[in-house]
Amino acid sequence: MSIARDVIMAPARLTLGYGERLLTDIRPDQFARTPNGVQTNHPAWVFGHLSVYPDAFILPLIGRPELAAPDESLHPLFGHDSQCRDDPNGEIYPSMKEITARYLSRTDAALTALAEVDDAALLAATPESNPLRERLPTVGSVVNFMLGPHSMMHLGQVSAWRRMMGLGPCM
């Protein structure tokens, strides 16, 4: 058994596939829009938010910082403290194509790198500098959270957004 392969990667790949399915039928002109009267995270913010963590958080944590391709211009838009804003004129966020390509490629990069990480590295203590250390004591628990529950929580927001926008379920 491999922690990376059997415990983290298999569910993370399912999560990535769910993210791809959620994009079905979303038009670029509605990708960064909030439903009328509802303050909720739209797909541009969600996929952008999820796209920054592989480079800023996961790859360095698993000892592969050289594989990271961070784009510092994205942090004000999508980082932990950012706010999702309605973008009716497409002036705030990058295009749907750019955001989704980054989400897919950077998540895949993290998963590819994770396949090479041994169990000992994943069982190592979460570094003291990591804000999740108190709640997630091992590197593997942090990586699992970021690629699983954290992603699914935000993808669930896109699922609800789809219904508010009249798109219906993706499955």
C-alpha positions as CSV (number, residue, x, y, z in Angstrom):
1,M,0.0,0.0,0.0
2,S,1.1,3.5,-0.8
3,I,-0.3,6.5,1.1
4,A,0.2,8.7,-2.0
5,R,-1.3,6.3,-4.5
6,D,-4.0,4.6,-2.5
7,V,-5.1,7.2,0.0
8,I,-4.5,10.6,-1.6
9,M,-4.2,10.3,-5.3
10,A,-7.1,8.1,-6.2
11,P,-9.7,10.3,-4.5
12,A,-7.9,13.4,-5.8
13,R,-8.2,12.2,-9.4
14,L,-11.9,11.7,-8.9
15,T,-12.2,15.2,-7.5
16,L,-10.3,16.6,-10.5
17,G,-12.7,14.7,-12.8
18,Y,-15.7,16.2,-11.0
19,G,-14.2,19.6,-11.4
20,E,-13.9,19.0,-15.2
21,R,-17.6,17.8,-15.3
22,L,-18.7,20.9,-13.5
23,L,-17.4,23.0,-16.4
24,T,-19.9,21.4,-18.8
25,D,-22.2,23.9,-20.4
26,I,-20.7,27.0,-18.6
27,R,-20.3,29.8,-21.1
28,P,-17.2,32.0,-20.8
29,D,-19.5,35.1,-20.5
30,Q,-21.1,33.6,-17.3
31,F,-17.9,32.0,-15.8
32,A,-17.2,35.1,-13.6
33,R,-20.7,36.1,-12.8
34,T,-22.6,35.9,-9.6
35,P,-26.3,35.0,-9.7
36,N,-28.7,38.0,-9.3
37,G,-29.0,38.9,-5.7
38,V,-26.8,36.0,-4.4
39,Q,-23.3,36.6,-3.1
40,T,-21.7,33.2,-3.8
41,N,-18.4,32.1,-5.3
42,H,-18.5,31.8,-9.1
43,P,-16.5,29.3,-11.1
44,A,-13.8,31.8,-12.1
45,W,-13.0,32.4,-8.4
46,V,-13.3,28.7,-7.4
47,F,-11.1,27.3,-10.2
48,G,-8.7,30.2,-9.9
49,H,-8.5,29.6,-6.1
50,L,-7.9,25.9,-6.5
51,S,-5.2,26.6,-9.1
52,V,-2.9,28.5,-6.8
53,Y,-2.5,25.9,-4.1
54,P,-0.5,23.2,-6.0
55,D,2.3,25.7,-6.6
56,A,2.1,27.8,-3.4
57,F,1.4,25.0,-1.0
58,I,1.5,21.4,-2.2
59,L,4.6,21.1,-4.3
60,P,6.9,22.8,-1.8
61,L,5.3,20.8,1.1
62,I,6.1,17.5,-0.6
63,G,9.7,18.5,-1.3
64,R,9.2,19.4,-5.0
65,P,9.4,23.2,-5.1
66,E,11.3,23.2,-8.3
67,L,8.2,21.9,-10.1
68,A,6.1,24.8,-8.9
69,A,5.1,27.5,-11.4
70,P,3.6,30.2,-9.2
71,D,2.0,33.3,-10.7
72,E,2.1,36.0,-8.0
73,S,-0.4,38.0,-10.0
74,L,-3.1,35.4,-9.1
75,H,-2.8,35.7,-5.3
76,P,-4.7,38.9,-4.9
77,L,-7.5,37.5,-7.1
78,F,-7.6,33.9,-5.8
79,G,-5.5,33.6,-2.6
80,H,-6.8,32.6,0.9
81,D,-7.9,36.2,1.8
82,S,-9.3,37.1,-1.6
83,Q,-13.0,38.0,-2.2
84,C,-15.0,36.7,-5.1
85,R,-16.4,39.6,-7.1
86,D,-18.9,39.7,-9.9
87,D,-17.2,40.5,-13.2
88,P,-19.8,41.3,-15.8
89,N,-17.4,42.9,-18.2
90,G,-14.6,40.4,-17.9
91,E,-12.2,43.0,-16.5
92,I,-11.2,41.5,-13.1
93,Y,-10.4,37.8,-13.8
94,P,-8.4,36.0,-16.4
95,S,-10.4,34.2,-19.1
96,M,-12.2,30.9,-18.5
97,K,-9.8,29.2,-20.8
98,E,-6.7,30.5,-18.8
99,I,-8.2,29.7,-15.4
100,T,-9.4,26.2,-16.2
101,A,-6.2,25.3,-18.0
102,R,-4.1,26.4,-15.0
103,Y,-6.4,24.5,-12.6
104,L,-6.1,21.3,-14.6
105,S,-2.4,21.6,-15.4
106,R,-1.3,22.6,-11.9
107,T,-3.4,20.0,-10.1
108,D,-2.1,17.4,-12.5
109,A,1.5,18.5,-11.8
110,A,0.9,18.1,-8.1
111,L,-0.6,14.6,-8.6
112,T,2.2,13.6,-10.9
113,A,4.8,14.7,-8.3
114,L,2.9,13.1,-5.5
115,A,3.2,9.7,-7.2
116,E,7.0,9.9,-6.6
117,V,6.8,10.8,-2.9
118,D,7.5,8.1,-0.4
119,D,5.3,7.3,2.6
120,A,8.0,8.5,5.1
121,A,7.8,12.0,3.6
122,L,4.0,12.0,3.9
123,L,4.1,10.8,7.5
124,A,6.6,13.6,8.4
125,A,5.3,16.3,10.7
126,T,3.7,19.3,9.1
127,P,6.2,22.2,9.2
128,E,5.8,24.6,12.1
129,S,5.4,27.4,9.5
130,N,2.3,25.8,8.0
131,P,-0.9,27.4,9.3
132,L,-2.7,24.0,9.2
133,R,-0.2,22.3,11.5
134,E,-2.4,22.4,14.6
135,R,-5.3,20.7,12.8
136,L,-3.4,18.5,10.3
137,P,-0.2,17.1,11.9
138,T,1.4,15.3,9.0
139,V,2.4,16.4,5.5
140,G,0.1,13.7,4.0
141,S,-2.9,15.0,6.0
142,V,-2.3,18.5,4.7
143,V,-1.9,17.3,1.1
144,N,-4.9,15.0,1.4
145,F,-7.0,17.9,2.7
146,M,-5.9,20.3,0.0
147,L,-6.5,17.9,-2.9
148,G,-9.7,16.3,-1.4
149,P,-12.0,18.1,1.1
150,H,-10.8,21.6,0.3
151,S,-11.3,21.1,-3.4
152,M,-14.6,19.3,-3.0
153,M,-15.9,22.1,-0.7
154,H,-15.3,24.7,-3.4
155,L,-16.4,22.5,-6.2
156,G,-19.7,22.1,-4.3
157,Q,-20.0,25.9,-4.5
158,V,-19.8,25.6,-8.3
159,S,-22.5,22.9,-8.3
160,A,-24.9,25.2,-6.3
161,W,-23.9,28.1,-8.6
162,R,-24.8,26.0,-11.7
163,R,-28.4,25.5,-10.3
164,M,-28.7,29.2,-9.5
165,M,-27.6,30.0,-13.1
166,G,-30.2,27.6,-14.5
167,L,-27.6,25.1,-15.7
168,G,-28.7,22.2,-13.6
169,P,-26.6,19.3,-12.4
170,C,-23.5,18.1,-14.3
171,M,-24.0,14.5,-13.5
